């Protein structure tokens, strides 16, 4: 009888040890997967936020170049090419903004991204170089606010 009882205790101990080991390994595996997902999301956000800031900056440069060309000769072929390039840069910026919107859950960050993109329009409509510089600074301020909020989220 003692042999049977000792065997049952050994089997129960082995079974209990296996269950505990499985539970801890499963928990560890789930935590590792969650960490990997969080790290991948952070990297995707970093890429998207950087790309967005870069495309908005490129669009600003294109718009400013177009503004100067329009001041010199609004109907030149160079001005038309610059307009076409700005149109492409605008589409790139909107595409980058969509990616930001897909990757963030932060409504404030989406609002800041939208504000930065909307700050482009007044640059093109500037009447003087002084107004152009003011509009560029407004865009830069909006872009800086976006980058500041994005960097907080990424930390």
N, C-alpha and C positions, 0 to 999 in steps of 0.2 A: 504494500500500500504506500509506503514511504517513497518507493521508487516511482510509482505512478504520479504521486503528488509532486515530486521533484521534477519529473518530466513535464507535467502540466505547467508548473511555474516557469521552467526554462522556455517552453514554447510560448507562453504568454509574455514573458520578458522579451524574447526575440521579436515577437509580433509587435509589441508595444514600441520597442526600439525602432523597428522598421517604419511604423506609422509616424513616429516623432521625426525621424530622419526625413521621410518623404515630405512632411508638413514644412519643416524648416527649409528644405531644398526648394520646394515650390514657392514659398514666400520670398526666398532669396532670388529666385529666377524672376518672379513678378516684379520685384523691386528693381532688378537689373534692366528688365525690359522697359519699365516706366522711366528710369533714368536715361536710357538710350533714346527713347521717344522725346523726352524733354530736351535733351541735348541736340537732337536733330531739328526740333522745332525752333530752338534758339538760333541754330546756325542758319536755317531757312529765313527766319525773321531778320537776322543780321544782313544777310545777302539782299533780301527784298528792300529793307529800309535804306541800305546804302545805295542800291540801284535806283530807288526812287529819288533820293536826294541828288544823285548824279544826273538822272535824266531831266529833272527840273532845272538844274544848273545849266545843262547843255541847251535846253529850250530857252532859258533866259539869254544865254549868249547868242543864240540864233535870232531871237526877237530883237535884241539890241542891234545886231548887225543889220537886220532888215530895216530897223528904224532909221539907221544912218543912210542906208541905200535909198530909202524912200525920200529922205530929205534932199539927197543929191539928184536922183532921177527915178521917179516912181514908176515909169513905164519901161525901164530898161530890161533887157533879158536877164541881167545879173540879179535885178530885184525880183523878177519872177522866179528865178531859180532859188533865191533865198527864201521866198515865200513858200515854195514847194518843200524846201528843206525844213522850214519851221513847222509846216503841216505834219511832216513825218515825225519830227521831234515831239510835237504835241501828242501824236498818237502813241509814241513810245512812253511819254510821261503818263498818259491815261492808263496804258497797259501796266506800267509799274505801280500806279495807284491801285488798280484792281488787285494786284498781287498783295499789296500791303493790306487792303481790306479783307482779303481772304485769310491772311495769316494772323491778324490781330483780333482780339476780343475787346480791345480798349476803344471805346467810343470817342474819347478825347483825342487819341492818336489819329483816328480816322478824320475827325474834324480838323485837326492841325494839317494833315496831309491835303485835305480838300482846300483849306485856306491858302496853302502854299501854291497850289495849282491855280486857284482863282486869282492870285496876286499877279499872274503873268499878263492877263488882259490889259490892265491899266498901263503897263509898260509900253505896249504897242500904241496906245492912244495918247501918249505924252506929247505935249505941244512944243516943249522946249527941252534943251539939254538939262537944265536944272530940274525940271519936272521928271525927266527920264531918270536922273540920278536918285531922286526921291522915291520913285516907284521901284527902282532896283533895290534900294535900301529896305523898302517895305517887304519886298519879296524875300530878301535875305533874312529879315527878322522873322518872317513866317517860317522859312526853311530852318532857321536856327531853333525856333520853338519846337518844330517837328523832331529835329535831331535830338534835342535835349530830352523830350518825352520818350522817344524811342530808346535812347541810351539808358534811361531809368528802367524801362521795361526789360531791357536785355540783361541788366545786372541781377 
